[in-house]
Amino acid sequence: MTSIKAYAAQTKAALKEFEIERRNLGSDDVQIAIDYCGVCHSDLHMVNNDWGSSSYPLVPGHEIIGRVTEVGDKVKEFKIGDRVRVGFLVDSCRTCEAC
């Protein structure tokens, strides 16, 4: 596990610096140093628990631009140093109906 700094809502309140534990990199994973992260309207709904499904602490933001810093041993498409973006679908198989 790796400890990193993030901005999190502890409750329905302003974001504050917070330390989180990230799981170890998996064989299919790409680690990204985040340069920019978008926080959209749905993130604000989650921070405010408008839909009644939020779990705190909550780190909003799911539209990411950054650089690859590490790749799992099964990753073939990306290499360290590549500029990448992450949309709102993560861990998607991209083949089933839900994806």
DRENVEX-746934 format. One record per residue: x, y, z of N, C-alpha, C, O, CB in turn; residue number from 1; residue in one letter. Coordinates in steps of 0.001 Angstrom, whole numbers. Glycine has a CB too. Example, Ala and Ser with C-alpha at 12.3 -4.5 7.8 and 13.67 -1.06 7.14 Angstrom:
// DRENVEX-746934
{n_x 13190 n_y -5690 n_z 7800 ca_x 12300 ca_y -4500 ca_z 7800 c_x 13200 c_y -3300 c_z 7800 o_x 14236 o_y -3319 o_z 8465 cb_x 11308 cb_y -4473 cb_z 9046 nr 1 rest A}
{n_x 12850 n_y -2250 n_z 7080 ca_x 13670 ca_y -1060 ca_z 7140 c_x 12900 c_y 30 c_z 7870 o_x 13409 o_y 1138 o_z 8039 cb_x 14084 cb_y -598 cb_z 5725 nr 2 rest S}
This chain:
// DRENVEX-746934
{n_x 846 n_y -1186 n_z 0 ca_x 0 ca_y 0 ca_z 0 c_x 887 c_y 1244 c_z 0 o_x 1982 o_y 1270 o_z 562 cb_x -960 cb_y 1 cb_z 1226 nr 1 rest M}
{n_x 352 n_y 2274 n_z -662 ca_x 1064 ca_y 3540 ca_z -757 c_x 190 c_y 4635 c_z -183 o_x -1010 o_y 4682 o_z -453 cb_x 1458 cb_y 3856 cb_z -2219 nr 2 rest T}
{n_x 775 n_y 5504 n_z 595 ca_x 56 ca_y 6623 ca_z 1180 c_x 258 c_y 7850 c_z 287 o_x 1390 o_y 8202 o_z -45 cb_x 539 cb_y 6900 cb_z 2641 nr 3 rest S}
{n_x -860 n_y 8507 n_z -103 ca_x -777 ca_y 9709 ca_z -938 c_x -1697 c_y 10796 c_z -392 o_x -2612 o_y 10524 o_z 386 cb_x -1144 cb_y 9384 cb_z -2405 nr 4 rest I}
{n_x -1436 n_y 12031 n_z -816 ca_x -2291 ca_y 13151 ca_z -422 c_x -3369 c_y 13350 c_z -1472 o_x -3117 o_y 13233 o_z -2672 cb_x -1462 cb_y 14452 cb_z -236 nr 5 rest K}
{n_x -4568 n_y 13649 n_z -1007 ca_x -5711 ca_y 13913 ca_z -1872 c_x -6528 c_y 15020 c_z -1217 o_x -6221 o_y 15454 o_z -107 cb_x -6577 cb_y 12615 cb_z -2106 nr 6 rest A}
{n_x -7556 n_y 15468 n_z -1900 ca_x -8511 ca_y 16394 ca_z -1306 c_x -9819 c_y 15642 c_z -1135 o_x -10352 o_y 15081 o_z -2092 cb_x -8698 cb_y 17684 cb_z -2185 nr 7 rest Y}
{n_x -10329 n_y 15633 n_z 81 ca_x -11506 ca_y 14837 ca_z 402 c_x -12521 c_y 15652 c_z 1188 o_x -12175 o_y 16586 o_z 1912 cb_x -11110 cb_y 13595 cb_z 1188 nr 8 rest A}
{n_x -13786 n_y 15273 n_z 1025 ca_x -14857 ca_y 15787 ca_z 1874 c_x -14999 c_y 14797 c_z 3027 o_x -15142 o_y 13595 o_z 2801 cb_x -16223 cb_y 15966 cb_z 1072 nr 9 rest A}
{n_x -14961 n_y 15287 n_z 4236 ca_x -15153 ca_y 14442 ca_z 5414 c_x -16635 c_y 14280 c_z 5723 o_x -17073 o_y 13259 o_z 6253 cb_x -14419 cb_y 15033 cb_z 6628 nr 10 rest Q}
{n_x -17391 n_y 15310 n_z 5378 ca_x -18845 ca_y 15363 ca_z 5523 c_x -19337 c_y 16269 c_z 4397 o_x -18598 o_y 16531 o_z 3448 cb_x -19294 cb_y 15899 cb_z 6966 nr 11 rest T}
{n_x -20552 n_y 16740 n_z 4492 ca_x -21056 ca_y 17710 ca_z 3503 c_x -20366 c_y 19046 c_z 3760 o_x -20972 o_y 19963 o_z 4316 cb_x -22631 cb_y 17861 cb_z 3584 nr 12 rest K}
{n_x -19111 n_y 19157 n_z 3362 ca_x -18325 ca_y 20352 ca_z 3658 c_x -17269 c_y 20548 c_z 2583 o_x -17155 o_y 19758 o_z 1646 cb_x -17668 cb_y 20252 cb_z 5052 nr 13 rest A}
{n_x -16507 n_y 21610 n_z 2740 ca_x -15440 ca_y 21914 ca_z 1793 c_x -14391 c_y 20803 c_z 1785 o_x -14195 o_y 20104 o_z 2779 cb_x -14787 cb_y 23261 cb_z 2137 nr 14 rest A}
{n_x -13728 n_y 20659 n_z 650 ca_x -12657 ca_y 19674 ca_z 544 c_x -11447 c_y 20138 c_z 1337 o_x -11116 o_y 21324 o_z 1357 cb_x -12276 cb_y 19434 cb_z -929 nr 15 rest L}
{n_x -10793 n_y 19186 n_z 1992 ca_x -9584 ca_y 19472 ca_z 2752 c_x -8540 c_y 18427 c_z 2411 o_x -8864 o_y 17307 o_z 2016 cb_x -9867 cb_y 19498 cb_z 4278 nr 16 rest K}
{n_x -7268 n_y 18816 n_z 2572 ca_x -6194 ca_y 17858 ca_z 2319 c_x -6369 c_y 16652 c_z 3230 o_x -6699 o_y 16774 o_z 4409 cb_x -4803 cb_y 18511 cb_z 2536 nr 17 rest E}
{n_x -6137 n_y 15485 n_z 2645 ca_x -6413 ca_y 14231 ca_z 3340 c_x -5424 c_y 13186 c_z 2835 o_x -5054 o_y 13218 o_z 1662 cb_x -7897 cb_y 13764 cb_z 3118 nr 18 rest F}
{n_x -4998 n_y 12289 n_z 3664 ca_x -4092 ca_y 11231 ca_z 3254 c_x -4867 c_y 9931 c_z 3086 o_x -5621 o_y 9528 o_z 3972 cb_x -2951 cb_y 11058 cb_z 4276 nr 19 rest E}
{n_x -4673 n_y 9274 n_z 1931 ca_x -5359 ca_y 8013 ca_z 1673 c_x -4342 c_y 6921 c_z 1370 o_x -3216 o_y 7198 o_z 958 cb_x -6357 cb_y 8161 cb_z 506 nr 20 rest I}
{n_x -4754 n_y 5694 n_z 1579 ca_x -3934 ca_y 4533 ca_z 1255 c_x -4392 c_y 3973 c_z -82 o_x -5575 o_y 3682 o_z -259 cb_x -4019 cb_y 3452 cb_z 2371 nr 21 rest E}
{n_x -3475 n_y 3820 n_z -1016 ca_x -3765 ca_y 3218 ca_z -2316 c_x -3285 c_y 1778 c_z -2301 o_x -2243 o_y 1470 o_z -1722 cb_x -3092 cb_y 4015 cb_z -3475 nr 22 rest R}
{n_x -4049 n_y 895 n_z -2939 ca_x -3637 ca_y -503 ca_z -3010 c_x -2400 c_y -620 c_z -3890 o_x -2087 o_y 297 o_z -4649 cb_x -4783 cb_y -1395 cb_z -3554 nr 23 rest R}
{n_x -1708 n_y -1727 n_z -3792 ca_x -540 ca_y -1964 ca_z -4627 c_x -945 c_y -2093 c_z -6089 o_x -2064 o_y -2503 o_z -6397 cb_x 203 cb_y -3220 cb_z -4167 nr 24 rest N}
{n_x -44 n_y -1746 n_z -6972 ca_x -276 ca_y -1821 ca_z -8400 c_x -494 c_y -3270 c_z -8815 o_x 295 o_y -4148 o_z -8466 cb_x 897 cb_y -1205 cb_z -9173 nr 25 rest L}
{n_x -1567 n_y -3515 n_z -9563 ca_x -1846 ca_y -4852 ca_z -10070 c_x -1188 c_y -5066 c_z -11419 o_x -691 o_y -4118 o_z -12027 cb_x -3349 cb_y -5081 cb_z -10177 nr 26 rest G}
{n_x -1181 n_y -6293 n_z -11888 ca_x -510 ca_y -6623 ca_z -13146 c_x -1156 c_y -5951 c_z -14358 o_x -487 o_y -5755 o_z -15373 cb_x -507 cb_y -8121 cb_z -13343 nr 27 rest S}
{n_x -2446 n_y -5590 n_z -14274 ca_x -3149 ca_y -4912 ca_z -15367 c_x -3299 c_y -3411 c_z -15137 o_x -3995 o_y -2741 o_z -15901 cb_x -4515 cb_y -5528 cb_z -15556 nr 28 rest D}
{n_x -2667 n_y -2878 n_z -14113 ca_x -2849 ca_y -1477 ca_z -13724 c_x -1802 c_y -555 c_z -14322 o_x -708 o_y -978 o_z -14694 cb_x -2822 cb_y -1354 cb_z -12227 nr 29 rest D}
{n_x -2171 n_y 727 n_z -14404 ca_x -1277 ca_y 1805 ca_z -14789 c_x -1329 c_y 2841 c_z -13675 o_x -2410 o_y 3311 o_z -13321 cb_x -1672 cb_y 2426 cb_z -16183 nr 30 rest V}
{n_x -192 n_y 3198 n_z -13124 ca_x -151 ca_y 4246 ca_z -12102 c_x 78 c_y 5576 c_z -12794 o_x 912 o_y 5681 o_z -13694 cb_x 963 cb_y 3970 cb_z -11040 nr 31 rest Q}
{n_x -665 n_y 6592 n_z -12372 ca_x -621 ca_y 7895 ca_z -13029 c_x -301 c_y 8982 c_z -12006 o_x -901 o_y 9033 o_z -10933 cb_x -1962 cb_y 8195 cb_z -13741 nr 32 rest I}
{n_x 646 n_y 9847 n_z -12350 ca_x 867 ca_y 11081 ca_z -11588 c_x -129 c_y 12084 c_z -12164 o_x -23 o_y 12473 o_z -13327 cb_x 2391 cb_y 11607 cb_z -11690 nr 33 rest A}
{n_x -1081 n_y 12494 n_z -11360 ca_x -2176 ca_y 13340 ca_z -11837 c_x -1725 c_y 14786 c_z -11930 o_x -1262 o_y 15371 o_z -10950 cb_x -3398 cb_y 13224 cb_z -10913 nr 34 rest I}
{n_x -1865 n_y 15358 n_z -13129 ca_x -1567 ca_y 16777 ca_z -13338 c_x -2827 c_y 17624 c_z -13205 o_x -2791 o_y 18715 o_z -12635 cb_x -930 cb_y 16994 cb_z -14717 nr 35 rest D}
{n_x -3948 n_y 17116 n_z -13735 ca_x -5221 ca_y 17832 ca_z -13703 c_x -6348 c_y 16848 c_z -13441 o_x -6312 o_y 15704 o_z -13896 cb_x -5462 cb_y 18598 cb_z -15026 nr 36 rest Y}
{n_x -7351 n_y 17309 n_z -12700 ca_x -8504 ca_y 16465 ca_z -12413 c_x -9752 c_y 17334 c_z -12435 o_x -9838 o_y 18338 o_z -11729 cb_x -8349 cb_y 15739 cb_z -11041 nr 37 rest C}
{n_x -10720 n_y 16931 n_z -13257 ca_x -11972 ca_y 17665 ca_z -13324 c_x -12918 c_y 17236 c_z -12213 o_x -13026 o_y 16053 o_z -11891 cb_x -12629 cb_y 17468 cb_z -14680 nr 38 rest G}
{n_x -13590 n_y 18202 n_z -11642 ca_x -14642 ca_y 17941 ca_z -10664 c_x -15927 c_y 18464 c_z -11288 o_x -16089 o_y 19669 o_z -11483 cb_x -14342 cb_y 18626 cb_z -9255 nr 39 rest V}
{n_x -16840 n_y 17547 n_z -11600 ca_x -18049 ca_y 17936 ca_z -12314 c_x -19245 c_y 18023 c_z -11357 o_x -19118 o_y 17825 o_z -10149 cb_x -18341 cb_y 16939 cb_z -13447 nr 40 rest C}
{n_x -20396 n_y 18322 n_z -11935 ca_x -21608 ca_y 18513 ca_z -11150 c_x -21994 c_y 17255 c_z -10374 o_x -22457 o_y 17349 o_z -9237 cb_x -22749 cb_y 18930 cb_z -12056 nr 41 rest H}
{n_x -21808 n_y 16081 n_z -10974 ca_x -22150 ca_y 14849 ca_z -10256 c_x -21228 c_y 14646 c_z -9054 o_x -21655 o_y 14093 o_z -8040 cb_x -22064 cb_y 13633 cb_z -11200 nr 42 rest S}
{n_x -19966 n_y 15087 n_z -9151 ca_x -19072 ca_y 15016 ca_z -7991 c_x -19596 c_y 15880 c_z -6856 o_x -19540 o_y 15485 o_z -5691 cb_x -17648 cb_y 15454 cb_z -8373 nr 43 rest D}
{n_x -20107 n_y 17063 n_z -7196 ca_x -20661 ca_y 17946 ca_z -6163 c_x -21885 c_y 17320 c_z -5500 o_x -22075 o_y 17451 o_z -4291 cb_x -21032 cb_y 19309 cb_z -6766 nr 44 rest L}
{n_x -22719 n_y 16636 n_z -6295 ca_x -23858 ca_y 15925 ca_z -5707 c_x -23378 c_y 14862 c_z -4722 o_x -23982 o_y 14673 o_z -3666 cb_x -24721 cb_y 15278 cb_z -6810 nr 45 rest H}
{n_x -22288 n_y 14165 n_z -5068 ca_x -21759 ca_y 13130 ca_z -4171 c_x -21184 c_y 13758 c_z -2899 o_x -21413 o_y 13245 o_z -1803 cb_x -20673 cb_y 12294 cb_z -4889 nr 46 rest M}
{n_x -20443 n_y 14859 n_z -3030 ca_x -19898 ca_y 15548 ca_z -1852 c_x -21025 c_y 15962 c_z -917 o_x -20900 o_y 15846 o_z 302 cb_x -19071 cb_y 16785 cb_z -2273 nr 47 rest V}
{n_x -22126 n_y 16444 n_z -1489 ca_x -23264 ca_y 16919 ca_z -691 c_x -24240 c_y 15814 c_z -306 o_x -25237 o_y 16079 o_z 366 cb_x -24002 cb_y 17985 cb_z -1450 nr 48 rest N}
{n_x -23971 n_y 14590 n_z -718 ca_x -24834 ca_y 13438 ca_z -462 c_x -26272 c_y 13684 c_z -936 o_x -27231 o_y 13260 o_z -291 cb_x -24828 cb_y 13104 cb_z 1029 nr 49 rest N}
{n_x -26402 n_y 14370 n_z -2066 ca_x -27723 ca_y 14683 ca_z -2606 c_x -28509 c_y 13440 c_z -3014 o_x -29739 o_y 13464 o_z -3018 cb_x -27582 cb_y 15598 cb_z -3792 nr 50 rest D}
{n_x -27819 n_y 12367 n_z -3353 ca_x -28484 ca_y 11145 ca_z -3795 c_x -28561 c_y 10098 c_z -2691 o_x -29049 o_y 8990 o_z -2915 cb_x -27766 cb_y 10570 cb_z -4994 nr 51 rest W}
{n_x -28076 n_y 10449 n_z -1491 ca_x -28169 ca_y 9556 ca_z -345 c_x -27290 c_y 8313 c_z -416 o_x -27550 o_y 7332 o_z 280 cb_x -29565 cb_y 9136 cb_z -181 nr 52 rest G}
{n_x -26257 n_y 8343 n_z -1245 ca_x -25406 ca_y 7150 ca_z -1388 c_x -23928 c_y 7428 c_z -1119 o_x -23085 o_y 6566 o_z -1370 cb_x -25557 cb_y 6580 cb_z -2780 nr 53 rest S}
{n_x -23606 n_y 8606 n_z -617 ca_x -22205 ca_y 8963 ca_z -393 c_x -21634 c_y 8263 c_z 833 o_x -22334 o_y 7996 o_z 1809 cb_x -22064 cb_y 10470 cb_z -238 nr 54 rest S}
{n_x -20359 n_y 7981 n_z 750 ca_x -19621 ca_y 7393 ca_z 1860 c_x -18390 c_y 8263 c_z 2094 o_x -17597 o_y 8484 o_z 1179 cb_x -19225 cb_y 5893 cb_z 1567 nr 55 rest S}
{n_x -18234 n_y 8752 n_z 3314 ca_x -17140 ca_y 9676 ca_z 3633 c_x -16028 c_y 8933 c_z 4367 o_x -16313 o_y 7973 o_z 5083 cb_x -17653 cb_y 10862 cb_z 4490 nr 56 rest Y}
{n_x -14771 n_y 9347 n_z 4211 ca_x -14324 ca_y 10462 ca_z 3391 c_x -14495 c_y 10147 c_z 1913 o_x -14406 o_y 8991 o_z 1498 cb_x -12867 cb_y 10798 cb_z 3695 nr 57 rest P}
{n_x -14741 n_y 11185 n_z 1123 ca_x -15018 ca_y 11043 ca_z -297 c_x -14054 c_y 11931 c_z -1082 o_x -13976 o_y 13135 o_z -839 cb_x -16497 cb_y 11407 cb_z -616 nr 58 rest L}
{n_x -13328 n_y 11338 n_z -2016 ca_x -12408 ca_y 12078 ca_z -2883 c_x -13086 c_y 12229 c_z -4243 o_x -13148 o_y 11262 o_z -5003 cb_x -11010 cb_y 11346 cb_z -3013 nr 59 rest V}
{n_x -13597 n_y 13425 n_z -4570 ca_x -14287 ca_y 13605 ca_z -5847 c_x -13294 c_y 13790 c_z -6989 o_x -12105 o_y 14025 o_z -6775 cb_x -15233 cb_y 14806 cb_z -5776 nr 60 rest P}
{n_x -13815 n_y 13676 n_z -8207 ca_x -12999 ca_y 13895 ca_z -9399 c_x -12765 c_y 12591 c_z -10117 o_x -12308 o_y 11619 o_z -9517 cb_x -11666 cb_y 14545 cb_z -9038 nr 61 rest G}
{n_x -13074 n_y 12562 n_z -11395 ca_x -12921 ca_y 11314 ca_z -12129 c_x -12517 c_y 11539 c_z -13583 o_x -12518 o_y 10599 o_z -14379 cb_x -14206 cb_y 10528 cb_z -12074 nr 62 rest H}
{n_x -12181 n_y 12739 n_z -13924 ca_x -11712 ca_y 13046 ca_z -15276 c_x -10279 c_y 13543 c_z -15126 o_x -10040 o_y 14689 o_z -14746 cb_x -12639 cb_y 14124 cb_z -16005 nr 63 rest E}
{n_x -9323 n_y 12655 n_z -15432 ca_x -7929 ca_y 12866 ca_z -15046 c_x -7018 c_y 12976 c_z -16266 o_x -7204 o_y 12281 o_z -17265 cb_x -7455 cb_y 11731 cb_z -14143 nr 64 rest I}
{n_x -6033 n_y 13863 n_z -16162 ca_x -4938 ca_y 13937 ca_z -17140 c_x -3642 c_y 13872 c_z -16348 o_x -3474 o_y 14573 o_z -15350 cb_x -5014 cb_y 15259 cb_z -18026 nr 65 rest I}
{n_x -2730 n_y 13024 n_z -16803 ca_x -1468 ca_y 12900 ca_z -16102 c_x -430 c_y 12136 c_z -16901 o_x -531 o_y 11998 o_z -18120 cb_x -1683 cb_y 12232 cb_z -14786 nr 66 rest G}
{n_x 578 n_y 11641 n_z -16180 ca_x 1682 ca_y 10909 ca_z -16793 c_x 1810 c_y 9543 c_z -16154 o_x 1646 o_y 9401 o_z -14942 cb_x 3001 cb_y 11689 cb_z -16663 nr 67 rest R}
{n_x 2101 n_y 8540 n_z -16961 ca_x 2300 ca_y 7182 ca_z -16457 c_x 3616 c_y 7137 c_z -15683 o_x 4662 o_y 7543 o_z -16188 cb_x 2301 cb_y 6138 cb_z -17627 nr 68 rest V}
{n_x 3545 n_y 6635 n_z -14447 ca_x 4751 ca_y 6517 ca_z -13621 c_x 5144 c_y 5063 c_z -13364 o_x 6276 o_y 4776 o_z -12973 cb_x 4541 cb_y 7228 cb_z -12296 nr 69 rest T}
{n_x 4198 n_y 4152 n_z -13587 ca_x 4481 ca_y 2731 ca_z -13378 c_x 3424 c_y 1919 c_z -14129 o_x 2277 o_y 2348 o_z -14253 cb_x 4492 cb_y 2367 cb_z -11844 nr 70 rest E}
{n_x 3813 n_y 758 n_z -14624 ca_x 2861 ca_y -122 ca_z -15304 c_x 2994 c_y -1534 c_z -14763 o_x 4084 o_y -1974 o_z -14396 cb_x 3084 cb_y -106 cb_z -16834 nr 71 rest V}
{n_x 1868 n_y -2239 n_z -14719 ca_x 1871 ca_y -3637 ca_z -14317 c_x 2515 c_y -4495 c_z -15393 o_x 2652 o_y -4065 o_z -16538 cb_x 447 cb_y -4119 cb_z -14030 nr 72 rest G}
{n_x 2910 n_y -5708 n_z -15026 ca_x 3662 ca_y -6558 ca_z -15959 c_x 2846 c_y -7059 c_z -17148 o_x 3431 o_y -7548 o_z -18114 cb_x 4214 cb_y -7735 cb_z -15222 nr 73 rest D}
{n_x 1519 n_y -6955 n_z -17115 ca_x 693 ca_y -7358 ca_z -18255 c_x 314 c_y -6190 c_z -19166 o_x -301 o_y -6400 o_z -20211 cb_x -562 cb_y -8033 cb_z -17758 nr 74 rest K}
{n_x 670 n_y -4973 n_z -18785 ca_x 306 ca_y -3789 ca_z -19560 c_x 1217 c_y -3679 c_z -20775 o_x 2441 o_y -3697 o_z -20647 cb_x 394 cb_y -2506 cb_z -18692 nr 75 rest V}
{n_x 609 n_y -3565 n_z -21960 ca_x 1364 ca_y -3479 ca_z -23212 c_x 1159 c_y -2149 c_z -23937 o_x 2020 o_y -1731 o_z -24711 cb_x 970 cb_y -4618 cb_z -24126 nr 76 rest K}
{n_x 17 n_y -1472 n_z -23694 ca_x -323 ca_y -258 ca_z -24434 c_x 395 c_y 995 c_z -23953 o_x 560 o_y 1940 o_z -24725 cb_x -1783 cb_y -30 cb_z -24358 nr 77 rest E}
{n_x 820 n_y 1022 n_z -22706 ca_x 1375 ca_y 2238 ca_z -22119 c_x 2768 c_y 1980 c_z -21568 o_x 3114 o_y 865 o_z -21177 cb_x 458 cb_y 2769 cb_z -21012 nr 78 rest F}
{n_x 3567 n_y 3066 n_z -21551 ca_x 4903 ca_y 2970 ca_z -20962 c_x 5122 c_y 4178 c_z -20050 o_x 4415 o_y 5179 o_z -20158 cb_x 6010 cb_y 2898 cb_z -22072 nr 79 rest K}
{n_x 6077 n_y 4081 n_z -19179 ca_x 6390 ca_y 5166 ca_z -18255 c_x 6703 c_y 6433 c_z -19051 o_x 7472 o_y 6409 o_z -20012 cb_x 7584 cb_y 4784 cb_z -17334 nr 80 rest I}
{n_x 6097 n_y 7526 n_z -18633 ca_x 6274 ca_y 8812 ca_z -19285 c_x 5161 c_y 9198 c_z -20238 o_x 5045 o_y 10369 o_z -20598 cb_x 7544 cb_y 8814 cb_z -20014 nr 81 rest G}
{n_x 4328 n_y 8232 n_z -20664 ca_x 3213 ca_y 8541 ca_z -21574 c_x 2237 c_y 9512 c_z -20910 o_x 1958 o_y 9401 o_z -19716 cb_x 2474 cb_y 7243 cb_z -21995 nr 82 rest D}
{n_x 1713 n_y 10476 n_z -21701 ca_x 617 ca_y 11337 ca_z -21241 c_x -665 c_y 10537 c_z -21435 o_x -866 o_y 9937 o_z -22491 cb_x 571 cb_y 12726 cb_z -22029 nr 83 rest R}
{n_x -1530 n_y 10524 n_z -20431 ca_x -2760 ca_y 9743 ca_z -20495 c_x -3925 c_y 10542 c_z -19931 o_x -3759 o_y 11531 o_z -19217 cb_x -2602 cb_y 8420 cb_z -19734 nr 84 rest V}
{n_x -5115 n_y 10061 n_z -20289 ca_x -6325 ca_y 10626 ca_z -19706 c_x -7182 c_y 9472 c_z -19213 o_x -7130 o_y 8367 o_z -19753 cb_x -7104 cb_y 11514 cb_z -20737 nr 85 rest R}
{n_x -7964 n_y 9741 n_z -18191 ca_x -8888 ca_y 8747 ca_z -17655 c_x -10255 c_y 9386 c_z -17630 o_x -10444 o_y 10439 o_z -17021 cb_x -8460 cb_y 8250 cb_z -16229 nr 86 rest V}
{n_x -11207 n_y 8759 n_z -18286 ca_x -12581 ca_y 9243 ca_z -18273 c_x -13299 c_y 8710 c_z -17039 o_x -12659 o_y 8362 o_z -16046 cb_x -13325 cb_y 8825 cb_z -19562 nr 87 rest G}
{n_x -14600 n_y 8646 n_z -17098 ca_x -15364 ca_y 8233 ca_z -15925 c_x -15544 c_y 6727 c_z -15821 o_x -16060 o_y 6252 o_z -14809 cb_x -16705 cb_y 8890 cb_z -15941 nr 88 rest F}
{n_x -15142 n_y 5960 n_z -16821 ca_x -15233 ca_y 4497 ca_z -16734 c_x -13858 c_y 3921 c_z -16421 o_x -12922 o_y 4068 o_z -17207 cb_x -15791 cb_y 3890 cb_z -18056 nr 89 rest L}
{n_x -13743 n_y 3268 n_z -15272 ca_x -12494 ca_y 2639 ca_z -14856 c_x -12800 c_y 1186 c_z -14536 o_x -13897 o_y 878 o_z -14070 cb_x -11855 cb_y 3373 cb_z -13624 nr 90 rest V}
{n_x -11860 n_y 295 n_z -14773 ca_x -12043 ca_y -1143 ca_z -14578 c_x -13174 c_y -1671 c_z -15449 o_x -13925 o_y -2553 o_z -15033 cb_x -12326 cb_y -1454 cb_z -13104 nr 91 rest D}
{n_x -13293 n_y -1134 n_z -16649 ca_x -14324 ca_y -1557 ca_z -17585 c_x -13782 c_y -2642 c_z -18499 o_x -12673 o_y -2525 o_z -19020 cb_x -14837 cb_y -366 cb_z -18408 nr 92 rest S}
{n_x -14563 n_y -3695 n_z -18695 ca_x -14141 ca_y -4755 ca_z -19630 c_x -14380 c_y -4337 c_z -21073 o_x -13795 o_y -4908 o_z -21993 cb_x -14893 cb_y -6068 cb_z -19335 nr 93 rest C}
{n_x -15235 n_y -3343 n_z -21272 ca_x -15573 ca_y -2778 ca_z -22579 c_x -16190 c_y -3802 c_z -23535 o_x -16186 o_y -3592 o_z -24748 cb_x -14338 cb_y -2186 cb_z -23209 nr 94 rest R}
{n_x -16713 n_y -4894 n_z -23009 ca_x -17364 ca_y -5872 ca_z -23873 c_x -18785 c_y -6201 c_z -23414 o_x -19638 o_y -6496 o_z -24251 cb_x -16538 cb_y -7140 cb_z -23928 nr 95 rest T}
{n_x -19060 n_y -6159 n_z -22120 ca_x -20400 ca_y -6522 ca_z -21651 c_x -21372 c_y -5362 c_z -21849 o_x -20950 o_y -4236 o_z -22112 cb_x -20360 cb_y -6934 cb_z -20167 nr 96 rest C}
{n_x -22651 n_y -5627 n_z -21726 ca_x -23682 ca_y -4630 ca_z -21951 c_x -23550 c_y -3445 c_z -20987 o_x -23786 o_y -2304 o_z -21383 cb_x -25054 cb_y -5267 cb_z -21812 nr 97 rest E}
{n_x -23179 n_y -3699 n_z -19740 ca_x -23054 ca_y -2614 ca_z -18757 c_x -21931 c_y -1656 c_z -19126 o_x -22013 o_y -465 o_z -18825 cb_x -22809 cb_y -3185 cb_z -17359 nr 98 rest A}
{n_x -20892 n_y -2154 n_z -19769 ca_x -19768 ca_y -1297 ca_z -20161 c_x -20063 c_y -553 c_z -21443 o_x -19226 o_y 214 o_z -21919 cb_x -18499 cb_y -2119 cb_z -20325 nr 99 rest C}
